[in-house]
């Protein structure tokens, strides 16, 4: 029986415009392991909100055979990387087949379909090359999310960008807007250029979201390698150089996306300023606007805590928080063999382990760290969790350092497997959600949003989304940041001292000595996080602000 696609739910009149949402990762729910971290969590929330609002959107992703990776432990408890095959009985196999060209060879592509009723999302298609028609090398294109091999990574970009566009043509669902959520699917822009021949026609259909100022997320690649692999979808090298205004042999993926899109956005007000400062001096860039990231309230918020909040029942809220702490502590006991106490202040640092996020900041001064964790009058419990990139050996070494420190303290633990299930447990069980990136390096960040939806108090550097939410000592605590002009090691030293001071002088004493004020900050955080940081607001803004292009019928 051949696969026939008709849009699966009645579209709301305000959101009739057909939008295809291209993203390399989707964090929709724990059983579907097609995500690495924050970008995936954001994309999953976006598609959940699109479904709630009945928006006319289709997600396009890749079905990663081995996911990102499974974070496991070696025999000494340090971290190991396991690539384990994933099987999904809830995805619908389609009989769709077509080819994309990689290195001058036809690679066969099929698609798997995620219907809205499975996880309450807009419909999503996941592309795969792992089919019998392909040789082994072609099959590996969809094996590992963010493969460290540069050629495999480029092939995955071709699969997502050109393959996604061809899939939509194959099922005869032609978008009015193509949304590049990060530049990973940039070949989409060249496919559209090849199809419509004129850049202005591409700009009438293409929009772009940038999620990070970090160099690792803003790739630059030698044009000869891209040409060799077929990245430009048969557009001539002369045309490519003219369109992208290249000044050397390196293609800047982010700048190219900004030049080929009709409109682009940053993911917080601060990030928008950074983007404008970085790119607006270049010729041919499109308008860049801010649309702050958000998380899906329906999925992330603890319903029982909000029931207690609405009823103004502080006792019920405290009781539920302690229950959530107990559930988290079962995981701590299982993984680390430590029995935590629900009455003790619990600090959680959980996010992708990367340099600028500084998971080790609490350990910057071991004397002060010792004072913090050895205080018997006002005790604390600390939990770390996070997945480094599988070949980021510096970040893995950092994880392993924390593993070994945690072995010597019964009130310190580090957990593996930081995915959506553990993320929910951590946010509901945390008293303090710690976020301490190097200032100006966090484009948005979203973990603190969903933490606040679970009655955790944010203690954070004022970066990314946080300045749009934070009211110091009212709904959160702001770590006073160091001057950004300082050398990195001096910034880290100053920020660590500010963090120790804040914890020792304000956060920890308030938890133990002024529980009513502590409870007030929890409740203010839970109230202030919605509706501004619920992804329904974000999904509406995308339709109202980004998908407003000037093409026919728009």
Buried (B, 14 or more C-beta within 10 A) or exposed (E): EEBEBEBEBEBEEEBEBBBBBBBBBBBBBBEBBBBBBBBBBBBBBBBBBBBBBBBBBBBBBBBBBBBBBBBEBEEEBBBBBEBEEBEBEEBEEBEBEBBBBBBEEEBBBBBBBBBBEBBBBBBBBBBBBBBEBBEEBBBBBBBBBBBEEEBBBBBBBBBBBBBBBBBBEBBEBEBBBBBBBBBBBBBBBBBBBBEBEEBEBBBBBBBBBBBBBEEEBBBEBEBEBBBBBBBBBEBEEEBBEEBBBBEEEEBBBBBBBBBBBBBBBBBBBBBBBBBBEBBEEEEEBBEBBBBBBBBBBBBBBBEBBBEBBEEEEBEBBBEBBEBBBEEBBEBBEEBBEBEBEBEBBBBBBBBBBBBBBBBBBBBBBEEBBEEBBEEEEBBBBBBBBBBBBBEBEEBBEBBBBBBEBBBEBBBBBBBBBBBBEBBBBBBBBBBBBBBBBBBBBBBBBBBBBBBBBBBBBBBBBBBBBBBBBBEEBEBBBBBBBBEEEEEEEEBBBBBBBBBBBBBBEBBBEBBBEEEEEBBBBBBBBBEBBBEBBBBBBBBBBBBEBBBBBEEEEE
